[in-house]
C-alpha cells in the first residue's frame, strides 16, 4: 500500500513538472525567441539576399513555427513568421500567416502588412480592402503604400468611409436638413 502512495506521489509530481514545462516554461521561452527574432528580421528586411540572410530567415521561420505550436493564439508570432517569409519571397505563405494573425487580433498593422503582400502578389482588389482598413485606423499608413495609384484610391476610400460615418445635421425644427 505504501508503494502505491509513493508511486501516485511520483506520478503527480511528474505531471506537475510536465504541466509547468508545457504551460509556463515553453511560452516564456517562445516570448524571448519572438523578441529576439523580431529584432533580427527588422535588420534583414532591407539587406540584399545573401547566404547569411537566407540562413537567418530560414532559422527564424523554423523558430516561429515551433513557437506557434506552443502559443497558437499569439498574433505577433504569425506576424514575425510572415516577415521572415517575406524576406525569402514566400509571399503566399506570408499572406496566409497575416490572415492567421487576423483571426486572433484585428490590429491595423496586420491589415497594412497583408495589403502590402497582396500588392506584391498583384492582388490589387484584396490589397485595397486591407489597406483601406489599415488607413481607417491610422491614416499615416498611407505613406507606406508604394504604388501611388493605390495610395490615391485608398485615400478616396477612406474619405468616403469617413463621410458615410458623419450624420447630417438638422437645421432645426421645421427646417430642411442640409
C-alpha positions as CSV (number, residue, x, y, z in Angstrom):
1,X,0.0,0.0,0.0
2,X,2.8,2.4,0.9
3,X,4.5,1.8,-2.5
4,X,1.2,2.7,-4.3
5,X,1.1,6.0,-2.4
6,X,4.7,6.7,-3.4
7,X,4.0,5.8,-7.0
8,X,1.0,8.1,-7.0
9,X,3.0,10.9,-5.5
10,X,5.8,10.5,-8.1
11,X,3.2,10.4,-10.9
12,X,1.5,13.6,-9.6
13,X,4.9,15.3,-9.3
14,X,5.8,14.2,-12.9
15,X,2.6,15.5,-14.2
16,X,3.1,18.8,-12.4
17,X,6.5,19.2,-13.9
18,X,5.2,18.5,-17.4
19,X,2.4,21.0,-16.9
20,X,4.8,23.7,-15.7
21,X,7.1,23.0,-18.7
22,X,4.3,23.0,-21.2
23,X,2.2,25.9,-20.0
24,X,4.8,28.1,-18.4
25,X,8.4,27.5,-19.5
26,X,7.7,26.9,-23.2
27,X,5.5,30.0,-23.6
28,X,8.1,32.1,-21.7
29,X,10.9,30.7,-23.9
30,X,8.9,31.4,-27.1
31,X,8.3,35.0,-25.9
32,X,12.0,35.5,-25.6
33,X,12.6,33.9,-29.0
34,X,9.9,36.1,-30.6
35,X,11.5,39.3,-29.3
36,X,15.0,38.2,-30.5
37,X,13.6,37.2,-33.9
38,X,11.7,40.4,-34.3
39,X,14.9,42.4,-33.9
40,X,16.7,40.2,-36.3
41,X,14.1,40.3,-39.0
42,X,13.9,44.1,-38.9
43,X,17.6,44.2,-39.7
44,X,17.2,41.6,-42.5
45,X,14.4,43.3,-44.4
46,X,16.5,45.9,-46.2
47,X,19.5,43.7,-46.8
48,X,20.2,42.1,-50.2
49,X,19.6,38.4,-50.4
50,X,22.7,36.5,-49.4
51,X,23.6,33.2,-47.9
52,X,23.6,34.6,-44.4
53,X,20.3,36.4,-44.9
54,X,18.6,33.3,-46.3
55,X,20.0,31.1,-43.5
56,X,18.9,33.5,-40.8
57,X,15.4,33.8,-42.4
58,X,15.0,30.0,-42.6
59,X,16.1,29.7,-38.9
60,X,13.6,32.4,-38.0
61,X,10.8,30.6,-39.8
62,X,11.7,27.3,-38.0
63,X,11.7,29.1,-34.6
64,X,8.4,30.8,-35.2
65,X,6.7,27.7,-36.5
66,X,7.8,25.8,-33.3
67,X,6.6,28.7,-31.1
68,X,3.3,28.9,-33.0
69,X,2.7,25.3,-31.9
70,X,3.3,26.4,-28.3
71,X,1.4,29.7,-28.5
72,X,-1.1,29.4,-31.3
73,X,-3.1,32.5,-30.4
74,X,-0.3,35.0,-30.3
75,X,-0.7,37.2,-33.4
76,X,2.9,38.5,-33.1
77,X,4.2,35.0,-33.7
78,X,2.3,34.9,-37.0
79,X,3.5,38.4,-37.9
80,X,7.1,37.6,-37.2
81,X,6.8,34.4,-39.2
82,X,5.3,36.3,-42.1
83,X,8.1,38.9,-42.0
84,X,10.7,36.1,-42.4
85,X,8.6,34.6,-45.2
86,X,8.6,38.0,-47.0
87,X,12.4,38.2,-46.7
88,X,12.6,34.9,-48.6
89,X,10.0,35.9,-51.1
90,X,7.4,33.4,-49.9
91,X,4.5,35.8,-50.4
92,X,1.6,33.4,-50.3
93,X,2.9,31.9,-47.1
94,X,3.3,35.4,-45.6
95,X,-0.2,36.3,-46.7
96,X,-1.5,33.1,-45.0
97,X,0.4,34.0,-41.8
98,X,-1.0,37.5,-41.7
99,X,-4.5,36.1,-42.3
100,X,-4.0,33.7,-39.4
101,X,-2.9,36.6,-37.2
102,X,-6.1,38.4,-38.1
103,X,-8.0,35.5,-36.6
104,X,-6.7,36.5,-33.2
105,X,-6.3,40.3,-33.4
106,X,-7.6,42.9,-35.8
107,X,-4.7,45.4,-35.5
108,X,-4.2,47.9,-38.3
109,X,-0.6,46.9,-38.8
110,X,-1.7,43.4,-39.7
111,X,-4.1,44.8,-42.3
112,X,-1.3,47.0,-43.6
113,X,1.2,44.2,-44.0
114,X,-1.4,41.8,-45.5
115,X,-2.3,44.5,-48.0
116,X,1.3,45.2,-48.9
117,X,1.9,41.5,-49.5
118,X,-1.2,41.3,-51.6
119,X,0.1,44.2,-53.7
120,X,3.3,42.3,-54.3
121,X,1.2,39.4,-55.4
122,X,-0.8,41.6,-57.8
123,X,-4.0,41.1,-55.9
124,X,-5.0,44.8,-56.0
125,X,-8.6,44.3,-55.1
126,X,-7.8,42.4,-51.9
127,X,-5.0,44.7,-51.1
128,X,-7.3,47.8,-51.5
129,X,-9.7,46.4,-48.9
130,X,-7.0,45.6,-46.4
131,X,-5.0,48.8,-46.9
132,X,-8.2,50.8,-46.5
133,X,-9.0,49.1,-43.2
134,X,-5.4,49.9,-42.0
135,X,-5.7,53.5,-43.1
136,X,-9.1,53.9,-41.4
137,X,-7.3,53.2,-38.1
138,X,-4.2,55.2,-38.9
139,X,-4.1,57.5,-41.9
140,X,-0.3,57.7,-41.7
141,X,-0.1,54.2,-43.0
142,X,-1.0,55.6,-46.4
143,X,2.7,56.7,-46.7
144,X,3.8,53.0,-46.6
145,X,1.9,52.2,-49.8
146,X,4.4,52.3,-52.6
147,X,2.0,52.4,-55.5
148,X,0.8,55.9,-56.0
149,X,-2.4,54.9,-57.8
150,X,-3.3,52.5,-55.0
151,X,-2.4,55.2,-52.4
152,X,-4.8,57.6,-54.1
153,X,-7.6,55.0,-54.3
154,X,-7.1,54.2,-50.6
155,X,-7.3,57.8,-49.7
156,X,-10.5,58.2,-51.6
157,X,-12.0,55.1,-50.0
158,X,-11.0,56.3,-46.5
159,X,-12.5,59.7,-47.3
160,X,-15.8,58.1,-48.5
161,X,-15.9,55.9,-45.4
162,X,-15.4,58.9,-43.1
163,X,-18.2,60.8,-45.0
164,X,-20.5,57.9,-44.6
165,X,-19.9,57.9,-40.8
166,X,-20.8,61.6,-40.4
167,X,-24.5,62.1,-39.7
168,X,-26.2,65.1,-41.4
169,X,-27.1,67.9,-39.0
170,X,-30.6,69.2,-38.9
171,X,-31.1,72.9,-39.4
172,X,-33.6,73.0,-36.6
173,X,-37.3,72.2,-36.1
174,X,-39.3,72.7,-39.3
175,X,-36.3,73.5,-41.4
176,X,-34.8,71.3,-44.1
177,X,-31.7,69.3,-43.5
178,X,-28.5,70.4,-45.1
